[in-house]
């Protein structure tokens, strides 16, 4: 993987204040991390829902990045088509 294909590419982390970090990509809010008094980090997604508690900042950043990737992943498109009923002796194209 190179360039923008790498997980986390294009994500900008801003330290708003000591122990509080916010992630964005191309101006879109992705989530944030808040350090607790015990030194652990709580990571939250773009809807401010908790992702989890982590022992280090990098692990929490990775969790926010993965939550964003999973939330924005485009599921495969499945197209269903009805096959016309074939009359006996006719050819279906």
N, C-alpha and C positions, 0 to 999 in steps of 0.2 A: 504494500500500500504506500502511496506517495501523495504528497500535496494534500488536497482537501478530502482524500479518501480515508485518512487516518481518523480513528475515533477521537473526538475532542477537538479536531481541527476547526478553527474558526470560533471557538468558544473563548470569550474574554472573561477573566475573573477580576473583580474589583473588590478591594478591601475597603468597606464603608467605614468601619471602625475596628479597633482591636478585637479580634475574635469573631467578626461578622463579615462574610464574603458573599458576593452576589455574582451569578453567572448570567451572561447574555451572549447571543450570537446574532450578528447583523441587526442589532438594536432590539431583539426580542428577548424578554425575560425568560430564563430557563429554570431558575431555582436559587436556593441560597443555603448557606451553612452558618450555624451558630455554635460557638464554643461554650461549653458548660463550665461551671465552677470547678468540676473535678478534672478538667483538661480534655474530656472527650468532645466529639463534634456531632451535632445533630444535622443531618442533611434533609432538605425539603425540596419537593419538586416545584414546578411552575405554578401549581395551584395551592402552594403552601401546605401540602400534605406531607407528613414525615415519610422519608425513605428509610431511614435507619440511623442508628448511633454507631459511631466509628472511633477507633482509638487515635487516629491521626487525620490531619487535614487532607493529605493526598488521597487517602482512601475515601473520604467524604466527597471530595471533588470528583473522583472516579464514579462514585455512585450517582451523583447528580448528572454527570455526562451520560452514563448508561441509561438512566431514567428518561432523559431527553431523547436519546436515540430510539429507545423502545416506544416511547409515546408518539414519535413522528414517523416511525417505520410505516411504509405503505404496504398494506397486505396485497398479495397477488390478486389480480382481477380474474374472476372466473365468469366466463360468458356462457350462458345456456341458450341454446337455440332449439326450437321445435322443428322436428323433421316432418315435412308434410306427409300425410298418409299416401301411400302408393297404391294405385289401383292395380289389380291383377293384370299382368301383361305390360304395364307401363314401366318406363325407365326413370329412375330418380337421378337427377343431376346434382 
